[in-house]
Amino acid sequence: MTPYQDYVYAYPHKTAYRPLDPRPRLRDIWAGEPRDALFHYVHIPFCEIRCGFCNLFTRTGAPAELVTRYLDALERQASAVRAELDGRATFVQAAIGGGTPTYLTAGELERLLDIVDLPGIPFSVETSPDTATPDRLAVLAERGATRISCGVQSFDDNEAKAAVRPQKRVVVETALDAIRAAGVPVLNIDLIYGITGQTDGSWLASIDAALAWRPEELYLYPLYVRPLTGLAGRETPQEWDEQRMRLYRLGRDHLLAAGYEQQSMRMFRRADAPSLGGDDYSCQSDGMVGLGCGARSYTRGMHYSFDYAVGPRAVRGIIDDYVSRPIADFAMAEVGVRLDDAEQRRRHLLQSVLQADGLEKALYRKRFGADVTADFPELAVLADRGWLADTEGRLRLTPEGLAWSDAIGPSLFSPAVRAAMAAYDRR
């Protein structure tokens, strides 16, 4: 079994979503849902380039006119969603992602933040080295951004080229200097391991280069070669799994020795990093309201979004459709998946056990009235392999279990979700 099957960042995955017929009204979906501690996600589907490993919903080279039309549509959607929720939605945490939100100019970022209106709410923004310019960063800092996440991937120019991410180290360093100068409290740097030509030494050199900026957070991602991406079709050596696992362990140990704490297989946080609030939000039990054509929203019983694609032609079609929508269209859900009680339990398990803190058994019992190990007897297999430990009232992945997170997560998907994902027509 390969340890690198899939990255479980949400459950169910969007490939399990299907068109909703009839389309439900948002006010009906949210009726009776708690709304006092929500997450707000805003999606900007534009990038200056498409990296070879990227399977995100994004398009490159969007003209200024399309960006304007997208912001117009986002404003219509925000107005419709507020009306459907009767203005009763309290956000305690937010993120602007993509794509690359800083593809927008400084003026467009001002307009975006006027539309989403996040006063006093901790929020994160994704950026790239090419677009992390002082004028854009100044807007984000002045409007209260608390976290900037920069996708560096590698400080080695040859590795960046091999990952189909043409960038120069000098551009990366200039961007990181600008982010630090802007004074945003938390800097996150993304790095990737498993790139063709990458060695133990070059991987540790990239990590050390990142540590020079003392980032509050570091994400270490294994490289995946996925369908419809720039790297798709390239052969990978049989030893690739061994290489990625070795580099993961090297990076993990290096960051632990440097004073970082492991939050998940991917996320490492500096032990003395500031707490920025938003702790009232719990991804296991609280909902999310998304804006933008690639944003998902969810309640306890329904996850919904717009159509999803990876291929450039299909993505462009979905964006063109989104920007032409009248305001009334945004009052209804488009595609989604309904979560019965069993799927809600499974989602809680996945969103908890893949984190280093693990799953609190008493919280699970309080919410669902059952013991988690009785609901999921397959957890015993993980324990037998030495991947899962039951200590102090929590189910936690062991260090070896965390290393195998990308195999453990998919193994816990329900048969129904697996079938829906397998039947998805990739485009």
Buried (B, 14 or more C-beta within 10 A) or exposed (E): EEBBBBBBEBBBBBBBBEEBEEBBEBEEBBEEBEBEBBBBBBBBBBBEBBBBBBBBBBBBEBEEEBBEBBBEBBBBBBBBBBBBBEEEBEBBBBBBBBBBBBBBBBEBBBBBBEBBEBEEBBBBBBBBBBBBBBEBBBBBBEBBBBBBBBBBBBBBBEBBBBBBBEBEBEBBBBBBEBBBEBEBBBBBBBBBBBBBEBEEEBBBBBBEBBBEBEBBBBBBBBBBBBEBBBBEEEEBEEEBBEBBBBBBEBBBEBBBEBEBBBBBBBBBBBEEBEEBEBEEBBBBBBBBBBBBBBBBBBBBBBBBBBBBBBBBEBBBBBBEBBBEBEEEBBBBBBBBBEBEEEBBBBBBBBBBBBBBEBBBBEBBEEEBEEEBBEBBEEBEEBBEEEBBBBEEEBBBBBBEBBBBBBBBBBEBBBEBBBEBBEEBEEB
